[in-house]
Amino acid sequence: MYDEMREFVIGALEEMSFPTDDLADDSLLGPDDLGMDSLAFAEVIVQVEERYDVRFGQDEAGGPTDISLASFVERLVKSVEIAKAEAA
């Protein structure tokens, strides 16, 4: 699921006009690097919720600042897996 989620997140970032050509797993997403702020993170999380038909708690998916693409994707994958398990 990691690869699928990674591609989804990159697609969402592209739709929001963030530069993704040089985006690597260790690229930091926060305001000082890629330029994501808390609103951009929230938008990606909402898109993940809609795509995977899950709802995250306030702290489940994490927040912005100095998080790498890989860490953000791993956190989203874990949150989706937990949400689906709880719904079953």
PyMOL commands that set and color helices and strands:
alter all, ss='L'
color gray80, all
select helices_A, chain A and resi 2-15+38-52+69-87
alter helices_A, ss='H'
color red, helices_A
deselect
rebuild
show_as cartoon
